[in-house]
Amino acid sequence: MRNEFYRKLQMNPIIAAIKDSNQLEKALKSPCEIIFILKSDIFNIKSYVDKIRDVGKLSCVHVDLIEGLSRDGLALQYIHDYINPDGIITTKTNLVKVAKSLNIFVIQRLFILDHLSLDTGITAIEDMKPNAVEILPGIMPKITNIVSHRARVPVITGGLIMDKDDVMQSLKAGATAISTSCEEVWYM
């Protein structure tokens, strides 16, 4: 999966991030090759993943935000066995560790709010070794540059990405890709 994920990012570094079924339908028709499912519940998550797979795109599920499932290793095992996304996104280091043990492609999501969260986040990346890291907010080129040089994994920026300038600044700063729910950016 790792190689396919990186190949799709080379084709298009913009990742559609969706929060509902309306955005899913738009993302399926967009040029984005990867779709992040940010919000879902136990009743719709499998259908979202299946629809994404049916059009030849990759899905990554934010497992912390699936309503109706706990945020533990057993839930992750269920997601892996029955929902079968191409990857997961989580802020929880314990789930990064479990995902790695299950050979699930894992993106560790970090909220960078200050120096402490930056240092703690980089330490977590070094310790957990996720397949990629997503940093939020994504409109901090200086921080993107620091993380991309120290993390030694692909960096995805997300959060508050609203236009071409935000995308270009992130890519210039070392981001591999950009995730956004801003539908206009999906077509850049």
MIDRENLUM-628419 format. One record per residue (C-alpha): residue in three letters; x, y, z. Coordinates in pm, whole numbers, padded with zeros to 5 digits, always signed. Layout:
<atoms>
alaXYZ/...
</atoms>
This chain:
<atoms>
met+00000+00000+00000/arg+00284+00238+00085/asn+00411+00249-00274/glu+00060+00296-00414/phe-00005+00584-00173/tyr+00316+00761-00274/arg+00252+00694-00644/lys-00095+00850-00618/leu+00054+01154-00441/gln+00299+01199-00725/met+00007+01199-00969/asn-00176+01462-00762/pro-00054+01603-00427/ile-00401+01733-00335/ile-00600+01504-00104/ala-00976+01550-00077/ala-01081+01556+00288/ile-01451+01484+00333/lys-01694+01518+00619/asp-02023+01392+00472/ser-02185+01201+00186/asn-02233+01516-00027/gln-01861+01588-00018/leu-01788+01220-00085/glu-01983+01232-00413/lys-01793+01547-00519/ala-01457+01397-00417/leu-01527+01082-00618/lys-01563+01300-00931/ser-01263+01520-00849/pro-00910+01468-00984/cys-00789+01380-00633/glu-00644+01029-00615/ile-00669+00997-00235/ile-00966+01075-00012/phe-00943+01128+00364/ile-01267+01039+00541/leu-01266+01278+00835/lys-01611+01210+00978/ser-01823+00900+00961/asp-02013+00653+01172/ile-02046+00278+01203/phe-02337+00279+00958/asn-02175+00462+00665/ile-01799+00407+00687/lys-01788+00079+00492/ser-02001+00220+00208/tyr-01773+00527+00188/val-01462+00309+00162/asp-01626+00080-00096/lys-01737+00373-00314/ile-01387+00519-00308/arg-01231+00185-00401/asp-01487+00134-00681/val-01359+00445-00863/gly-00993+00348-00822/lys-00902+00597-00551/leu-00744+00534-00213/ser-00921+00590+00119/cys-00774+00682+00455/val-01013+00680+00749/his-00971+00911+01047/val-01035+00638+01304/asp-01059+00881+01597/leu-01372+01033+01443/ile-01583+00727+01357/glu-01893+00765+01571/gly-02002+00442+01737/leu-01656+00284+01758/ser-01418+00316+02047/arg-01069+00447+01993/asp-00873+00137+02085/gly-00687-00156+01936/leu-00993-00378+01910/ala-01180-00115+01707/leu-00874-00081+01483/gln-00869-00459+01430/tyr-01238-00441+01331/ile-01171-00154+01089/his-00884-00349+00935/asp-01075-00677+00901/tyr-01423-00557+00801/ile-01402-00205+00661/asn-01062-00248+00498/pro-00958+00109+00412/asp-00628+00169+00237/gly-00497+00348+00545/ile-00591+00520+00866/ile-00536+00860+01023/thr-00507+00903+01398/thr-00382+01148+01658/lys-00333+00869+01910/thr+00017+00725+01938/asn-00115+00400+02086/leu-00321+00348+01768/val-00018+00423+01550/lys+00162+00142+01730/val-00131-00100+01690/ala-00171-00007+01322/lys+00196-00074+01258/ser+00164-00417+01426/leu-00134-00495+01199/asn+00060-00373+00894/ile-00192-00094+00832/phe-00073+00216+00648/val-00092+00485+00916/ile-00081+00864+00904/gln-00016+01029+01238/arg-00205+01357+01266/leu-00045+01631+01474/phe-00186+01963+01584/ile+00104+02209+01610/leu+00000+02487+01844/asp+00327+02589+02009/his+00691+02482+02061/leu+00594+02211+02306/ser+00349+02046+02063/leu+00609+02073+01785/asp+00879+01903+01992/thr+00639+01643+02131/gly+00508+01572+01782/ile+00853+01521+01632/thr+00947+01291+01921/ala+00627+01091+01861/ile+00709+01059+01490/glu+01062+00942+01569/asp+00933+00690+01824/met+00626+00559+01637/lys+00758+00582+01279/pro+00423+00628+01102/asn+00413+00594+00723/ala+00334+00965+00694/val+00246+01257+00917/glu-00022+01520+00873/ile+00034+01853+01046/leu-00237+02105+01122/pro-00284+02386+01062/gly-00126+02354+00722/ile-00063+02723+00666/met+00265+02737+00859/pro+00548+02702+00604/lys+00821+02754+00862/ile+00685+02470+01078/thr+00626+02250+00772/asn+00993+02296+00682/ile+01108+02198+01032/val+00888+01889+01046/ser+00974+01775+00693/his+01347+01792+00768/arg+01330+01625+01108/ala+01051+01370+01063/arg+01202+01165+00780/val+00853+01060+00666/pro+00628+01227+00409/val+00455+01534+00550/ile+00098+01624+00460/thr-00033+01967+00555/gly-00399+02018+00632/gly-00630+02261+00799/leu-00706+02611+00675/ile-00574+02540+00324/met-00800+02766+00117/asp-00627+02863-00208/lys-00341+02805-00450/asp-00103+03024-00251/asp-00155+02804+00059/val-00086+02494-00151/met+00227+02638-00310/gln+00367+02764+00022/ser+00319+02419+00177/leu+00483+02237-00113/lys+00776+02484-00120/ala+00824+02431+00253/gly+00865+02055+00206/ala+00514+01910+00224/thr+00460+01602+00010/ala+00086+01664-00014/ile-00199+01882+00105/ser-00529+01762+00250/thr-00824+01995+00235/ser-01201+01997+00254/cys-01202+02313+00039/glu-01353+02173-00281/glu-01209+02447-00506/val-00857+02340-00410/trp-00929+01980-00518/tyr-00919+02102-00879/met-00583+02279-00870/
</atoms>
